[in-house]
Amino acid sequence: MKKFFLVVLVAALFLGIGIVPCYSKVVVKLGHIRDTEHPTHLAALKFKELAEKYSNGNLQVKVFPNSQLGGPKEMFSQL
């Protein structure tokens, strides 16, 4: 039951259903461990571009490469 609730909560946050009003701006931090030339970073930048475009500015994505937010364990614990 807890897993189901977590999945619904995450889906709602990403889709903006019922939790965040459509008129409020949401800032998302996207961190990864790769350098700025790696395909992971390039994909993160593309995600940022598309997310901000299709949310009409209601979603802002900040990308943090090179473990700026910590390693995998630290980033996971920040969730």
N, CA, C and O atoms as a CHARMM CRD file, in Angstrom:
* protein
*
  316
    1    1 MET  N      0.83000  -1.19400   0.00000 PROA 1      0.00000
    2    1 MET  CA     0.00000   0.00000   0.00000 PROA 1      0.00000
    3    1 MET  C      0.87400   1.25800   0.00000 PROA 1      0.00000
    4    1 MET  O      0.56200   2.23500  -0.68100 PROA 1      0.00000
    5    2 LYS  N      1.96700   1.22900   0.76500 PROA 2      0.00000
    6    2 LYS  CA     2.85100   2.38800   0.81700 PROA 2      0.00000
    7    2 LYS  C      3.49900   2.63700  -0.54200 PROA 2      0.00000
    8    2 LYS  O      3.66400   3.78400  -0.95500 PROA 2      0.00000
    9    3 LYS  N      3.86900   1.55500  -1.23800 PROA 3      0.00000
   10    3 LYS  CA     4.46800   1.70000  -2.56200 PROA 3      0.00000
   11    3 LYS  C      3.48900   2.35000  -3.53000 PROA 3      0.00000
   12    3 LYS  O      3.85600   3.23600  -4.30100 PROA 3      0.00000
   13    4 PHE  N      2.23900   1.89800  -3.48200 PROA 4      0.00000
   14    4 PHE  CA     1.21300   2.45600  -4.36300 PROA 4      0.00000
   15    4 PHE  C      1.03600   3.94800  -4.09500 PROA 4      0.00000
   16    4 PHE  O      0.95500   4.73900  -5.03400 PROA 4      0.00000
   17    5 PHE  N      0.97400   4.33900  -2.82200 PROA 5      0.00000
   18    5 PHE  CA     0.81800   5.74700  -2.47000 PROA 5      0.00000
   19    5 PHE  C      2.00100   6.56700  -2.96600 PROA 5      0.00000
   20    5 PHE  O      1.82600   7.67600  -3.47100 PROA 5      0.00000
   21    6 LEU  N      3.22100   6.01500  -2.82100 PROA 6      0.00000
   22    6 LEU  CA     4.41600   6.71200  -3.27400 PROA 6      0.00000
   23    6 LEU  C      4.39200   6.90300  -4.79200 PROA 6      0.00000
   24    6 LEU  O      4.73300   7.97800  -5.28600 PROA 6      0.00000
   25    7 VAL  N      3.99500   5.87900  -5.52300 PROA 7      0.00000
   26    7 VAL  CA     3.92000   5.97200  -6.99000 PROA 7      0.00000
   27    7 VAL  C      2.89500   7.02100  -7.40600 PROA 7      0.00000
   28    7 VAL  O      3.15400   7.81500  -8.31100 PROA 7      0.00000
   29    8 VAL  N      1.74900   7.03100  -6.76400 PROA 8      0.00000
   30    8 VAL  CA     0.71400   8.02300  -7.08500 PROA 8      0.00000
   31    8 VAL  C      1.19700   9.42500  -6.75500 PROA 8      0.00000
   32    8 VAL  O      0.95500  10.35700  -7.52300 PROA 8      0.00000
   33    9 LEU  N      1.87300   9.59200  -5.63000 PROA 9      0.00000
   34    9 LEU  CA     2.38000  10.90400  -5.23400 PROA 9      0.00000
   35    9 LEU  C      3.40600  11.42500  -6.23300 PROA 9      0.00000
   36    9 LEU  O      3.34600  12.58500  -6.64000 PROA 9      0.00000
   37   10 VAL  N      4.34400  10.57300  -6.62700 PROA 10     0.00000
   38   10 VAL  CA     5.35800  10.98400  -7.59500 PROA 10     0.00000
   39   10 VAL  C      4.72300  11.32500  -8.93900 PROA 10     0.00000
   40   10 VAL  O      5.08000  12.32700  -9.55800 PROA 10     0.00000
   41   11 ALA  N      3.78900  10.50300  -9.38900 PROA 11     0.00000
   42   11 ALA  CA     3.10800  10.78200 -10.65800 PROA 11     0.00000
   43   11 ALA  C      2.35000  12.10700 -10.58400 PROA 11     0.00000
   44   11 ALA  O      2.36200  12.88700 -11.53600 PROA 11     0.00000
   45   12 ALA  N      1.70100  12.35500  -9.46600 PROA 12     0.00000
   46   12 ALA  CA     0.95300  13.60100  -9.30700 PROA 12     0.00000
   47   12 ALA  C      1.87600  14.80800  -9.31100 PROA 12     0.00000
   48   12 ALA  O      1.53600  15.85400  -9.86300 PROA 12     0.00000
   49   13 LEU  N      3.05000  14.66400  -8.69200 PROA 13     0.00000
   50   13 LEU  CA     3.99500  15.77600  -8.68100 PROA 13     0.00000
   51   13 LEU  C      4.49100  16.09300 -10.08100 PROA 13     0.00000
   52   13 LEU  O      4.59600  17.25900 -10.46300 PROA 13     0.00000
   53   14 PHE  N      4.80000  15.04000 -10.85000 PROA 14     0.00000
   54   14 PHE  CA     5.29700  15.27800 -12.20100 PROA 14     0.00000
   55   14 PHE  C      4.20400  15.76600 -13.13600 PROA 14     0.00000
   56   14 PHE  O      4.47500  16.55300 -14.04300 PROA 14     0.00000
   57   15 LEU  N      2.99000  15.31900 -12.93400 PROA 15     0.00000
   58   15 LEU  CA     1.89600  15.71700 -13.81900 PROA 15     0.00000
   59   15 LEU  C      1.15800  16.94900 -13.31700 PROA 15     0.00000
   60   15 LEU  O      0.38800  17.55600 -14.06200 PROA 15     0.00000
   61   16 GLY  N      1.38100  17.32000 -12.07800 PROA 16     0.00000
   62   16 GLY  CA     0.73200  18.50300 -11.53100 PROA 16     0.00000
   63   16 GLY  C     -0.74400  18.30700 -11.26400 PROA 16     0.00000
   64   16 GLY  O     -1.51100  19.26700 -11.32100 PROA 16     0.00000
   65   17 ILE  N     -1.16100  17.08600 -10.97400 PROA 17     0.00000
   66   17 ILE  CA    -2.57800  16.78600 -10.78000 PROA 17     0.00000
   67   17 ILE  C     -2.95600  16.97900  -9.32000 PROA 17     0.00000
   68   17 ILE  O     -2.56300  16.18700  -8.46300 PROA 17     0.00000
   69   18 GLY  N     -3.69900  18.00100  -9.04200 PROA 18     0.00000
   70   18 GLY  CA    -4.30100  18.16400  -7.74200 PROA 18     0.00000
   71   18 GLY  C     -3.38700  18.56600  -6.59500 PROA 18     0.00000
   72   18 GLY  O     -3.89000  18.93500  -5.53400 PROA 18     0.00000
   73   19 ILE  N     -2.09800  18.51500  -6.75100 PROA 19     0.00000
   74   19 ILE  CA    -1.22500  18.84800  -5.63200 PROA 19     0.00000
   75   19 ILE  C     -0.70300  20.27100  -5.76400 PROA 19     0.00000
   76   19 ILE  O     -0.68500  21.01900  -4.78700 PROA 19     0.00000
   77   20 VAL  N     -0.28500  20.64200  -6.94600 PROA 20     0.00000
   78   20 VAL  CA     0.25900  21.97100  -7.18300 PROA 20     0.00000
   79   20 VAL  C     -0.68600  22.71100  -8.12800 PROA 20     0.00000
   80   20 VAL  O     -0.94300  22.24200  -9.23700 PROA 20     0.00000
   81   21 PRO  N     -1.20400  23.85800  -7.70100 PROA 21     0.00000
   82   21 PRO  CA    -2.07100  24.61200  -8.60300 PROA 21     0.00000
   83   21 PRO  C     -1.33800  24.97200  -9.89300 PROA 21     0.00000
   84   21 PRO  O     -0.12600  25.19000  -9.88700 PROA 21     0.00000
   85   22 CYS  N     -2.07100  25.03100 -10.98300 PROA 22     0.00000
   86   22 CYS  CA    -1.47800  25.26300 -12.30300 PROA 22     0.00000
   87   22 CYS  C     -0.77900  26.61700 -12.40500 PROA 22     0.00000
   88   22 CYS  O      0.12100  26.78600 -13.22800 PROA 22     0.00000
   89   23 TYR  N     -1.17800  27.57000 -11.58800 PROA 23     0.00000
   90   23 TYR  CA    -0.61600  28.90700 -11.70200 PROA 23     0.00000
   91   23 TYR  C      0.65100  29.09600 -10.86800 PROA 23     0.00000
   92   23 TYR  O      1.30700  30.13100 -10.99400 PROA 23     0.00000
   93   24 SER  N      1.01000  28.14300 -10.03200 PROA 24     0.00000
   94   24 SER  CA     2.20900  28.30400  -9.21700 PROA 24     0.00000
   95   24 SER  C      3.43100  27.76100  -9.94900 PROA 24     0.00000
   96   24 SER  O      3.32900  26.83900 -10.75800 PROA 24     0.00000
   97   25 LYS  N      4.58100  28.34500  -9.65300 PROA 25     0.00000
   98   25 LYS  CA     5.81800  27.92400 -10.29300 PROA 25     0.00000
   99   25 LYS  C      6.50700  26.88400  -9.42000 PROA 25     0.00000
  100   25 LYS  O      6.62700  27.05400  -8.20600 PROA 25     0.00000
  101   26 VAL  N      6.95600  25.80800 -10.05500 PROA 26     0.00000
  102   26 VAL  CA     7.62800  24.72800  -9.35200 PROA 26     0.00000
  103   26 VAL  C      9.07800  24.68200  -9.82400 PROA 26     0.00000
  104   26 VAL  O      9.34900  24.74100 -11.02400 PROA 26     0.00000
  105   27 VAL  N     10.00600  24.57800  -8.87500 PROA 27     0.00000
  106   27 VAL  CA    11.42600  24.48000  -9.20100 PROA 27     0.00000
  107   27 VAL  C     11.88200  23.06400  -8.87900 PROA 27     0.00000
  108   27 VAL  O     11.68700  22.57800  -7.76600 PROA 27     0.00000
  109   28 VAL  N     12.49100  22.40800  -9.86000 PROA 28     0.00000
  110   28 VAL  CA    12.97600  21.04000  -9.70600 PROA 28     0.00000
  111   28 VAL  C     14.49100  21.04200  -9.84900 PROA 28     0.00000
  112   28 VAL  O     15.02800  21.61900 -10.79500 PROA 28     0.00000
  113   29 LYS  N     15.18500  20.39500  -8.90700 PROA 29     0.00000
  114   29 LYS  CA    16.63500  20.23900  -9.00900 PROA 29     0.00000
  115   29 LYS  C     16.92800  18.87900  -9.61400 PROA 29     0.00000
  116   29 LYS  O     16.45300  17.85700  -9.11800 PROA 29     0.00000
  117   30 LEU  N     17.71100  18.86400 -10.68800 PROA 30     0.00000
  118   30 LEU  CA    18.08200  17.62300 -11.34900 PROA 30     0.00000
  119   30 LEU  C     19.59200  17.48600 -11.24200 PROA 30     0.00000
  120   30 LEU  O     20.33400  18.17800 -11.94000 PROA 30     0.00000
  121   31 GLY  N     20.04700  16.59700 -10.37300 PROA 31     0.00000
  122   31 GLY  CA    21.47200  16.40200 -10.17800 PROA 31     0.00000
  123   31 GLY  C     21.92800  15.08000 -10.75500 PROA 31     0.00000
  124   31 GLY  O     21.16700  14.11300 -10.78200 PROA 31     0.00000
  125   32 HSD  N     23.16700  15.03400 -11.21700 PROA 32     0.00000
  126   32 HSD  CA    23.75400  13.78900 -11.69400 PROA 32     0.00000
  127   32 HSD  C     25.26000  13.82700 -11.46700 PROA 32     0.00000
  128   32 HSD  O     25.82300  14.86500 -11.12100 PROA 32     0.00000
  129   33 ILE  N     25.90800  12.67100 -11.66800 PROA 33     0.00000
  130   33 ILE  CA    27.33200  12.54200 -11.34100 PROA 33     0.00000
  131   33 ILE  C     28.23700  12.70800 -12.54700 PROA 33     0.00000
  132   33 ILE  O     29.45600  12.60900 -12.40400 PROA 33     0.00000
  133   34 ARG  N     27.70300  12.95200 -13.70600 PROA 34     0.00000
  134   34 ARG  CA    28.49500  13.01200 -14.93800 PROA 34     0.00000
  135   34 ARG  C     29.01100  14.42400 -15.21200 PROA 34     0.00000
  136   34 ARG  O     28.51400  15.40000 -14.65000 PROA 34     0.00000
  137   35 ASP  N     30.02600  14.51500 -16.09300 PROA 35     0.00000
  138   35 ASP  CA    30.54300  15.83300 -16.46300 PROA 35     0.00000
  139   35 ASP  C     29.64900  16.46500 -17.53100 PROA 35     0.00000
  140   35 ASP  O     28.69800  15.84300 -18.00600 PROA 35     0.00000
  141   36 THR  N     29.96200  17.69200 -17.89500 PROA 36     0.00000
  142   36 THR  CA    29.09400  18.44900 -18.79600 PROA 36     0.00000
  143   36 THR  C     29.16700  18.01000 -20.25500 PROA 36     0.00000
  144   36 THR  O     28.36300  18.46800 -21.06800 PROA 36     0.00000
  145   37 GLU  N     30.10300  17.14000 -20.60600 PROA 37     0.00000
  146   37 GLU  CA    30.20700  16.63400 -21.97300 PROA 37     0.00000
  147   37 GLU  C     29.52900  15.26700 -22.12800 PROA 37     0.00000
  148   37 GLU  O     29.39500  14.77300 -23.24800 PROA 37     0.00000
  149   38 HSD  N     29.10900  14.66200 -21.04000 PROA 38     0.00000
  150   38 HSD  CA    28.52400  13.32600 -21.06500 PROA 38     0.00000
  151   38 HSD  C     27.08800  13.38200 -21.60700 PROA 38     0.00000
  152   38 HSD  O     26.38500  14.36900 -21.38900 PROA 38     0.00000
  153   39 PRO  N     26.64700  12.32300 -22.31400 PROA 39     0.00000
  154   39 PRO  CA    25.26900  12.29200 -22.82100 PROA 39     0.00000
  155   39 PRO  C     24.19600  12.43400 -21.74000 PROA 39     0.00000
  156   39 PRO  O     23.10900  12.94000 -22.01500 PROA 39     0.00000
  157   40 THR  N     24.48800  11.99700 -20.52500 PROA 40     0.00000
  158   40 THR  CA    23.52500  12.16900 -19.43300 PROA 40     0.00000
  159   40 THR  C     23.24700  13.64700 -19.18400 PROA 40     0.00000
  160   40 THR  O     22.09700  14.03600 -18.98100 PROA 40     0.00000
  161   41 HSD  N     24.27700  14.45900 -19.19800 PROA 41     0.00000
  162   41 HSD  CA    24.09700  15.89600 -18.98200 PROA 41     0.00000
  163   41 HSD  C     23.36500  16.53500 -20.15700 PROA 41     0.00000
  164   41 HSD  O     22.49300  17.38400 -19.96800 PROA 41     0.00000
  165   42 LEU  N     23.72000  16.12800 -21.36100 PROA 42     0.00000
  166   42 LEU  CA    23.04300  16.67500 -22.53900 PROA 42     0.00000
  167   42 LEU  C     21.55700  16.31900 -22.52500 PROA 42     0.00000
  168   42 LEU  O     20.71700  17.13300 -22.90800 PROA 42     0.00000
  169   43 ALA  N     21.23500  15.09600 -22.08200 PROA 43     0.00000
  170   43 ALA  CA    19.82900  14.70000 -21.96000 PROA 43     0.00000
  171   43 ALA  C     19.13300  15.50600 -20.87200 PROA 43     0.00000
  172   43 ALA  O     17.96400  15.86300 -21.02100 PROA 43     0.00000
  173   44 ALA  N     19.83200  15.79600 -19.78200 PROA 44     0.00000
  174   44 ALA  CA    19.25000  16.60500 -18.70700 PROA 44     0.00000
  175   44 ALA  C     18.92800  18.01500 -19.20000 PROA 44     0.00000
  176   44 ALA  O     17.89400  18.58400 -18.84800 PROA 44     0.00000
  177   45 LEU  N     19.81900  18.57000 -20.01600 PROA 45     0.00000
  178   45 LEU  CA    19.56400  19.90300 -20.57800 PROA 45     0.00000
  179   45 LEU  C     18.37100  19.88300 -21.53700 PROA 45     0.00000
  180   45 LEU  O     17.58100  20.82600 -21.57100 PROA 45     0.00000
  181   46 LYS  N     18.24600  18.80200 -22.31600 PROA 46     0.00000
  182   46 LYS  CA    17.10400  18.67400 -23.22600 PROA 46     0.00000
  183   46 LYS  C     15.81100  18.53700 -22.43000 PROA 46     0.00000
  184   46 LYS  O     14.79100  19.12300 -22.79100 PROA 46     0.00000
  185   47 PHE  N     15.85400  17.75200 -21.33200 PROA 47     0.00000
  186   47 PHE  CA    14.69200  17.62900 -20.46200 PROA 47     0.00000
  187   47 PHE  C     14.29800  18.98700 -19.89500 PROA 47     0.00000
  188   47 PHE  O     13.11700  19.33300 -19.86200 PROA 47     0.00000
  189   48 LYS  N     15.29300  19.75700 -19.44900 PROA 48     0.00000
  190   48 LYS  CA    15.04400  21.09700 -18.92000 PROA 48     0.00000
  191   48 LYS  C     14.34400  21.96300 -19.96200 PROA 48     0.00000
  192   48 LYS  O     13.34800  22.62600 -19.67100 PROA 48     0.00000
  193   49 GLU  N     14.87700  21.94600 -21.16900 PROA 49     0.00000
  194   49 GLU  CA    14.30200  22.74900 -22.25400 PROA 49     0.00000
  195   49 GLU  C     12.84600  22.37400 -22.52400 PROA 49     0.00000
  196   49 GLU  O     11.98200  23.24700 -22.60600 PROA 49     0.00000
  197   50 LEU  N     12.57500  21.08100 -22.66200 PROA 50     0.00000
  198   50 LEU  CA    11.22100  20.63500 -22.98500 PROA 50     0.00000
  199   50 LEU  C     10.25900  20.83100 -21.82200 PROA 50     0.00000
  200   50 LEU  O      9.11000  21.22000 -22.03000 PROA 50     0.00000
  201   51 ALA  N     10.71200  20.56800 -20.60500 PROA 51     0.00000
  202   51 ALA  CA     9.84000  20.72900 -19.43800 PROA 51     0.00000
  203   51 ALA  C      9.42300  22.18200 -19.26300 PROA 51     0.00000
  204   51 ALA  O      8.25800  22.46700 -18.98400 PROA 51     0.00000
  205   52 GLU  N     10.36000  23.09400 -19.42500 PROA 52     0.00000
  206   52 GLU  CA    10.03200  24.51200 -19.27800 PROA 52     0.00000
  207   52 GLU  C      9.16200  25.00200 -20.43200 PROA 52     0.00000
  208   52 GLU  O      8.29000  25.84900 -20.23600 PROA 52     0.00000
  209   53 LYS  N      9.39200  24.47500 -21.62800 PROA 53     0.00000
  210   53 LYS  CA     8.60500  24.87700 -22.79600 PROA 53     0.00000
  211   53 LYS  C      7.15000  24.42100 -22.65800 PROA 53     0.00000
  212   53 LYS  O      6.22800  25.21700 -22.83700 PROA 53     0.00000
  213   54 TYR  N      6.94700  23.13600 -22.33900 PROA 54     0.00000
  214   54 TYR  CA     5.59500  22.58500 -22.31400 PROA 54     0.00000
  215   54 TYR  C      4.83400  22.88000 -21.02800 PROA 54     0.00000
  216   54 TYR  O      3.63400  22.61400 -20.95600 PROA 54     0.00000
  217   55 SER  N      5.49600  23.41800 -20.01800 PROA 55     0.00000
  218   55 SER  CA     4.78100  23.80100 -18.79900 PROA 55     0.00000
  219   55 SER  C      4.40200  25.27700 -18.82600 PROA 55     0.00000
  220   55 SER  O      3.84900  25.80000 -17.85800 PROA 55     0.00000
  221   56 ASN  N      4.69900  25.93900 -19.93100 PROA 56     0.00000
  222   56 ASN  CA     4.40600  27.37300 -20.07200 PROA 56     0.00000
  223   56 ASN  C      5.05500  28.20100 -18.96900 PROA 56     0.00000
  224   56 ASN  O      4.48200  29.18000 -18.49200 PROA 56     0.00000
  225   57 GLY  N      6.25500  27.79600 -18.57000 PROA 57     0.00000
  226   57 GLY  CA     6.99000  28.54800 -17.56000 PROA 57     0.00000
  227   57 GLY  C      6.61500  28.22700 -16.12900 PROA 57     0.00000
  228   57 GLY  O      7.17700  28.81500 -15.20500 PROA 57     0.00000
  229   58 ASN  N      5.67500  27.30500 -15.91500 PROA 58     0.00000
  230   58 ASN  CA     5.27600  26.94700 -14.55400 PROA 58     0.00000
  231   58 ASN  C      6.26300  25.99400 -13.89600 PROA 58     0.00000
  232   58 ASN  O      6.22200  25.80100 -12.68000 PROA 58     0.00000
  233   59 LEU  N      7.14500  25.39800 -14.68300 PROA 59     0.00000
  234   59 LEU  CA     8.13100  24.45900 -14.16100 PROA 59     0.00000
  235   59 LEU  C      9.51700  24.96400 -14.52300 PROA 59     0.00000
  236   59 LEU  O      9.80900  25.21200 -15.69200 PROA 59     0.00000
  237   60 GLN  N     10.36800  25.11500 -13.51800 PROA 60     0.00000
  238   60 GLN  CA    11.75200  25.51600 -13.74600 PROA 60     0.00000
  239   60 GLN  C     12.64900  24.36900 -13.31000 PROA 60     0.00000
  240   60 GLN  O     12.51900  23.86900 -12.19300 PROA 60     0.00000
  241   61 VAL  N     13.55600  23.94900 -14.18400 PROA 61     0.00000
  242   61 VAL  CA    14.46800  22.84300 -13.88700 PROA 61     0.00000
  243   61 VAL  C     15.87500  23.40300 -13.75600 PROA 61     0.00000
  244   61 VAL  O     16.36700  24.09200 -14.65000 PROA 61     0.00000
  245   62 LYS  N     16.51400  23.10200 -12.63700 PROA 62     0.00000
  246   62 LYS  CA    17.90600  23.48800 -12.41900 PROA 62     0.00000
  247   62 LYS  C     18.75400  22.22500 -12.49700 PROA 62     0.00000
  248   62 LYS  O     18.51800  21.26900 -11.75900 PROA 62     0.00000
  249   63 VAL  N     19.74600  22.22000 -13.39600 PROA 63     0.00000
  250   63 VAL  CA    20.58700  21.05300 -13.60900 PROA 63     0.00000
  251   63 VAL  C     21.91100  21.23700 -12.86800 PROA 63     0.00000
  252   63 VAL  O     22.56400  22.27400 -12.98800 PROA 63     0.00000
  253   64 PHE  N     22.29600  20.21800 -12.10100 PROA 64     0.00000
  254   64 PHE  CA    23.52800  20.24300 -11.31800 PROA 64     0.00000
  255   64 PHE  C     24.41200  19.05900 -11.72100 PROA 64     0.00000
  256   64 PHE  O     24.21900  17.95700 -11.20800 PROA 64     0.00000
  257   65 PRO  N     25.38500  19.26000 -12.63400 PROA 65     0.00000
  258   65 PRO  CA    26.26900  18.16100 -13.04600 PROA 65     0.00000
  259   65 PRO  C     27.43100  17.98000 -12.06700 PROA 65     0.00000
  260   65 PRO  O     27.54900  18.71100 -11.08300 PROA 65     0.00000
  261   66 ASN  N     28.28300  16.99800 -12.35100 PROA 66     0.00000
  262   66 ASN  CA    29.54400  16.77700 -11.60900 PROA 66     0.00000
  263   66 ASN  C     29.35500  16.58300 -10.10600 PROA 66     0.00000
  264   66 ASN  O     30.17400  17.05600  -9.31800 PROA 66     0.00000
  265   67 SER  N     28.31700  15.91300  -9.70900 PROA 67     0.00000
  266   67 SER  CA    28.06700  15.61300  -8.28100 PROA 67     0.00000
  267   67 SER  C     27.99100  16.86900  -7.41100 PROA 67     0.00000
  268   67 SER  O     28.39700  16.84000  -6.25000 PROA 67     0.00000
  269   68 GLN  N     27.47700  17.96200  -7.95900 PROA 68     0.00000
  270   68 GLN  CA    27.35700  19.19400  -7.17800 PROA 68     0.00000
  271   68 GLN  C     26.40900  19.03400  -5.99200 PROA 68     0.00000
  272   68 GLN  O     26.55700  19.71100  -4.97500 PROA 68     0.00000
  273   69 LEU  N     25.43800  18.13800  -6.13000 PROA 69     0.00000
  274   69 LEU  CA    24.49700  17.89400  -5.03400 PROA 69     0.00000
  275   69 LEU  C     24.90000  16.68200  -4.20300 PROA 69     0.00000
  276   69 LEU  O     24.15700  16.26300  -3.31600 PROA 69     0.00000
  277   70 GLY  N     26.07000  16.11700  -4.48300 PROA 70     0.00000
  278   70 GLY  CA    26.56600  14.94500  -3.77900 PROA 70     0.00000
  279   70 GLY  C     26.62900  13.74500  -4.69400 PROA 70     0.00000
  280   70 GLY  O     26.26100  13.81800  -5.86600 PROA 70     0.00000
  281   71 GLY  N     27.09800  12.64200  -4.14700 PROA 71     0.00000
  282   71 GLY  CA    27.15900  11.38900  -4.88800 PROA 71     0.00000
  283   71 GLY  C     25.78700  10.73900  -4.96800 PROA 71     0.00000
  284   71 GLY  O     24.80200  11.31100  -4.50100 PROA 71     0.00000
  285   72 PRO  N     25.71200   9.55000  -5.55500 PROA 72     0.00000
  286   72 PRO  CA    24.41200   8.87000  -5.68900 PROA 72     0.00000
  287   72 PRO  C     23.69300   8.66700  -4.35300 PROA 72     0.00000
  288   72 PRO  O     22.48300   8.87900  -4.27300 PROA 72     0.00000
  289   73 LYS  N     24.40800   8.26500  -3.31500 PROA 73     0.00000
  290   73 LYS  CA    23.76400   8.03700  -2.00100 PROA 73     0.00000
  291   73 LYS  C     23.23500   9.33400  -1.41700 PROA 73     0.00000
  292   73 LYS  O     22.13000   9.36700  -0.87600 PROA 73     0.00000
  293   74 GLU  N     24.01400  10.40200  -1.52100 PROA 74     0.00000
  294   74 GLU  CA    23.58200  11.69900  -0.97700 PROA 74     0.00000
  295   74 GLU  C     22.37300  12.24400  -1.74000 PROA 74     0.00000
  296   74 GLU  O     21.43300  12.76300  -1.13800 PROA 74     0.00000
  297   75 MET  N     22.40400  12.12100  -3.05800 PROA 75     0.00000
  298   75 MET  CA    21.26600  12.61100  -3.83600 PROA 75     0.00000
  299   75 MET  C     20.00900  11.80300  -3.55400 PROA 75     0.00000
  300   75 MET  O     18.91100  12.35600  -3.48100 PROA 75     0.00000
  301   76 PHE  N     20.17000  10.49000  -3.39600 PROA 76     0.00000
  302   76 PHE  CA    19.01900   9.64500  -3.08100 PROA 76     0.00000
  303   76 PHE  C     18.42900  10.01700  -1.72900 PROA 76     0.00000
  304   76 PHE  O     17.20800  10.03700  -1.57300 PROA 76     0.00000
  305   77 SER  N     19.27000  10.31000  -0.75700 PROA 77     0.00000
  306   77 SER  CA    18.76700  10.67000   0.56000 PROA 77     0.00000
  307   77 SER  C     18.08100  12.03400   0.55200 PROA 77     0.00000
  308   77 SER  O     17.26300  12.30800   1.43000 PROA 77     0.00000
  309   78 GLN  N     18.39400  12.89400  -0.41700 PROA 78     0.00000
  310   78 GLN  CA    17.75200  14.20600  -0.51500 PROA 78     0.00000
  311   78 GLN  C     16.33800  14.12300  -1.09000 PROA 78     0.00000
  312   78 GLN  O     15.57200  15.08300  -1.00700 PROA 78     0.00000
  313   79 LEU  N     15.99500  12.97000  -1.67400 PROA 79     0.00000
  314   79 LEU  CA    14.64700  12.81000  -2.20900 PROA 79     0.00000
  315   79 LEU  C     13.63400  12.88300  -1.09800 PROA 79     0.00000
  316   79 LEU  O     12.43400  12.77000  -1.34700 PROA 79     0.00000
